[in-house]
Structure formats: structure tokens, C-alpha cells
């Protein structure tokens, strides 16, 4: 990960970012609340690597347009390790629970190491993510030892349509599936089924 020292700010917040479009409204709302937001792109689940890079570029563009710094944990991208980690729980919702929880855990570890006061995630924006799993993971980790960082829970799904509209206005790359190879297969399964019937 690139070197970074957050400002010594009681309102410093590390925002885990899954992609550009999902980050627009969380960044906007958190800035409006007075947080000093730094985006953090860490998503070892995204397949293939070309898709990971497209989403990385969109996250970067989003952060730049909204005037915040962004960090990248590119070293964490290892599709072999990720697939091994979800082996045996590769059906939803078990896979999704692991995928989201593990990224929240990594966000807390990074926030502690870099000295951030708060953690949140753009995963809380998506209607397709296990919202309660993400909330519970964040709250559990925030209370784990009482030393921080704290978890900022918000239901960003309330901004769903505005986020879509703004991301389109910004011309951010909008991905067609959640991210992992399983979600890609699920996204296009109907098309394959139609081909088989022909």
C-alpha cells in the first residue's frame, strides 16, 4: 500500500470503497457531517484482474472529483487466496458474509495502523450487500478492545437513486456484477440457460 499519514484529526475516517459509483453518496454524506474522509480501495474478491483495475480507476476518479485522498491496497489482490478462503462457503449468503466481513476487518486493521479515528464502508450503500452483516461486523470490531477506531454506521441505501444519477453524471464506470467470479456467473446464468435451450 502507498505510504500515507492521516492528518491528526479527531474526525479522520477511513472509508473502505468497493467501487466508484457506490462511493459517491457515502463520501458526500460523510463530508457533509464534517468527517475528514480518506478512501481506501481494497477488494481481493474482484475477478478478473482487468475488472479490479477498471473499478480501481473509477474509485480513483470518484475520490479526485470529490476532493479526497485515496489509498490502494493492491497487494491484497490475490484471487487464488480469496477463492481458497471461500471454499466450502461458496454459495450466497455464506460467501457474501465472509467477503464483506473480511474487508471490514481489514479496514479496521488498516485504520488502527494508520491512526484513523473512524471506519466506514461504501458497502453500506448497496442494496445488494448483506447490510446487517456489515453493520454487525463494524460494531463488533469497534467494541473489540475499546481503543478505536469507532465504526460509523449509516444506511446509505436511502441515497440509492441519487448515487446512481450522480455516478452517471460523473461518467464513472458502472460494473455489471457484484465482483467475484460467482456473482459474475450468477449475473449471466440466464443468458447461458437460453443458449443451452436453443
C-alpha positions as CSV (number, residue, x, y, z in Angstrom):
1,X,0.0,0.0,0.0
2,X,1.2,3.5,-0.7
3,X,2.6,5.4,2.2
4,X,0.2,7.7,3.9
5,X,0.0,9.6,7.2
6,X,-3.5,10.9,8.1
7,X,-3.9,14.4,9.5
8,X,-4.0,14.3,13.3
9,X,-7.7,14.9,13.2
10,X,-10.3,13.6,15.7
11,X,-12.7,13.3,12.7
12,X,-10.4,11.3,10.4
13,X,-12.3,8.5,8.7
14,X,-11.1,5.6,6.6
15,X,-13.8,4.7,4.1
16,X,-13.5,1.3,2.6
17,X,-14.5,1.8,-1.1
18,X,-15.7,-1.1,-3.2
19,X,-16.1,0.9,-6.4
20,X,-16.6,4.5,-7.6
21,X,-20.4,4.5,-8.1
22,X,-21.1,3.1,-4.6
23,X,-18.7,5.6,-3.0
24,X,-20.3,8.8,-4.3
25,X,-23.0,9.2,-1.7
26,X,-21.1,7.8,1.3
27,X,-18.3,10.3,0.6
28,X,-20.7,13.1,0.1
29,X,-22.7,12.4,3.2
30,X,-19.7,11.9,5.4
31,X,-18.0,15.1,4.2
32,X,-21.3,16.9,4.9
33,X,-21.1,15.6,8.5
34,X,-17.7,17.0,9.0
35,X,-15.5,13.9,8.7
36,X,-12.1,14.1,7.2
37,X,-12.6,11.2,4.7
38,X,-9.8,9.1,3.1
39,X,-11.0,6.5,0.6
40,X,-9.4,3.0,0.8
41,X,-9.7,0.7,-2.1
42,X,-9.1,-3.0,-1.0
43,X,-11.1,-5.7,-2.8
44,X,-9.4,-9.1,-3.2
45,X,-12.7,-10.6,-4.3
46,X,-13.0,-8.8,-7.7
47,X,-12.4,-11.0,-10.7
48,X,-10.8,-10.9,-13.2
49,X,-7.9,-8.6,-12.6
50,X,-8.9,-6.4,-15.5
51,X,-12.3,-5.8,-13.7
52,X,-10.4,-5.0,-10.5
53,X,-8.4,-2.4,-12.4
54,X,-11.4,-0.8,-14.0
55,X,-13.1,-0.4,-10.6
56,X,-9.9,0.9,-9.1
57,X,-9.7,3.6,-11.8
58,X,-13.4,4.5,-11.2
59,X,-12.8,4.7,-7.4
60,X,-9.8,7.0,-8.1
61,X,-11.8,9.2,-10.3
62,X,-14.6,9.5,-7.8
63,X,-12.2,10.4,-5.0
64,X,-10.5,13.0,-7.2
65,X,-13.8,14.6,-8.3
66,X,-15.0,14.8,-4.6
67,X,-11.7,16.1,-3.4
68,X,-10.5,13.5,-1.0
69,X,-7.3,11.3,-0.9
70,X,-7.4,7.6,-1.7
71,X,-5.2,4.7,-0.7
72,X,-4.9,1.4,-2.6
73,X,-4.1,-2.0,-1.1
74,X,-3.3,-3.6,-4.4
75,X,-1.0,-6.1,-2.7
76,X,-4.1,-7.7,-1.1
77,X,-5.5,-8.7,-4.6
78,X,-4.8,-12.5,-4.8
79,X,-7.7,-14.3,-6.5
80,X,-6.2,-17.8,-5.6
81,X,-6.1,-16.9,-1.9
82,X,-9.6,-15.4,-2.0
83,X,-11.1,-18.5,-3.7
84,X,-9.4,-20.8,-1.1
85,X,-10.8,-18.7,1.7
86,X,-14.4,-19.0,0.4
87,X,-14.1,-22.7,-0.5
88,X,-16.8,-24.6,1.3
89,X,-18.9,-21.5,1.7
90,X,-19.1,-20.5,-1.9
91,X,-22.9,-20.1,-2.1
92,X,-24.7,-16.9,-1.1
93,X,-25.2,-15.8,1.6
94,X,-22.2,-17.6,3.3
95,X,-19.8,-16.4,0.6
96,X,-21.1,-12.8,0.8
97,X,-20.9,-12.8,4.6
98,X,-17.3,-13.8,4.5
99,X,-16.4,-11.4,1.7
100,X,-17.9,-8.3,3.4
101,X,-16.8,-9.2,6.9
102,X,-13.2,-9.8,5.9
103,X,-13.0,-6.5,4.1
104,X,-14.4,-4.7,7.2
105,X,-11.8,-6.5,9.4
106,X,-9.0,-5.4,7.0
107,X,-10.3,-1.8,7.1
108,X,-10.2,-1.8,10.9
109,X,-6.7,-3.2,10.9
110,X,-5.5,-0.5,8.4
111,X,-7.3,2.3,10.3
112,X,-5.6,1.2,13.5
113,X,-2.2,1.1,11.9
114,X,-2.5,4.5,10.2
115,X,-4.2,6.2,13.1
116,X,-7.7,6.9,11.8
117,X,-10.4,7.7,14.4
118,X,-13.3,6.2,12.4
119,X,-14.1,3.5,9.8
120,X,-17.0,3.0,7.4
121,X,-17.7,1.4,4.1
122,X,-19.3,2.1,0.8
123,X,-20.7,-1.4,1.0
124,X,-23.4,0.2,3.2
125,X,-24.7,2.0,0.1
126,X,-25.5,-1.1,-2.0
127,X,-28.9,-2.7,-1.9
128,X,-27.3,-6.0,-2.9
129,X,-24.9,-6.4,0.0
130,X,-25.7,-8.1,3.3
131,X,-26.3,-4.8,5.2
132,X,-26.8,-6.3,8.7
133,X,-23.6,-8.4,8.3
134,X,-21.6,-5.3,7.5
135,X,-23.1,-3.3,10.4
136,X,-22.6,-6.1,12.9
137,X,-19.0,-6.7,11.8
138,X,-18.2,-3.0,12.2
139,X,-19.9,-2.7,15.6
140,X,-18.2,-5.8,16.8
141,X,-14.7,-4.6,15.7
142,X,-15.2,-1.2,17.2
143,X,-16.0,-2.7,20.6
144,X,-13.3,-5.4,20.4
145,X,-10.8,-3.7,22.6
146,X,-12.2,-0.2,23.3
147,X,-9.2,1.5,21.8
148,X,-10.8,2.5,18.5
149,X,-11.3,3.3,15.8
150,X,-15.0,3.7,16.0
151,X,-17.4,2.5,13.4
152,X,-19.6,5.0,11.6
153,X,-22.8,3.2,10.6
154,X,-25.1,4.9,8.1
155,X,-27.8,3.4,5.9
156,X,-26.6,5.0,2.7
157,X,-29.2,2.9,0.7
158,X,-31.5,5.9,1.3
159,X,-29.4,7.7,-1.3
160,X,-29.6,4.8,-3.9
161,X,-31.1,6.7,-6.8
162,X,-29.2,9.9,-6.2
163,X,-26.0,7.9,-6.2
164,X,-26.9,6.3,-9.5
165,X,-27.7,9.6,-11.0
166,X,-24.6,11.3,-9.8
167,X,-22.3,8.4,-10.8
168,X,-23.8,8.6,-14.3
169,X,-23.3,12.4,-14.4
170,X,-19.7,11.8,-13.4
171,X,-19.4,9.1,-16.1
172,X,-17.9,6.6,-13.7
173,X,-17.6,3.0,-14.8
174,X,-20.6,1.1,-13.6
175,X,-19.9,-2.6,-13.1
176,X,-22.4,-5.2,-14.3
177,X,-22.0,-7.6,-11.3
178,X,-21.0,-7.6,-7.7
179,X,-17.4,-8.5,-8.2
180,X,-16.5,-12.1,-7.6
181,X,-16.4,-14.9,-10.1
182,X,-19.5,-16.4,-8.5
183,X,-21.5,-13.2,-8.9
184,X,-20.4,-12.9,-12.5
185,X,-21.7,-16.4,-13.2
186,X,-25.0,-15.6,-11.5
187,X,-25.3,-12.4,-13.5
188,X,-25.0,-14.1,-16.8
189,X,-26.5,-17.5,-15.9
190,X,-29.9,-16.7,-17.6
191,X,-28.1,-15.9,-20.9
192,X,-26.3,-19.3,-20.8
193,X,-29.5,-21.1,-20.0
194,X,-31.2,-19.5,-23.0
195,X,-28.3,-20.7,-25.2
196,X,-28.5,-24.2,-23.9
197,X,-32.2,-24.3,-24.8
198,X,-31.6,-23.3,-28.4
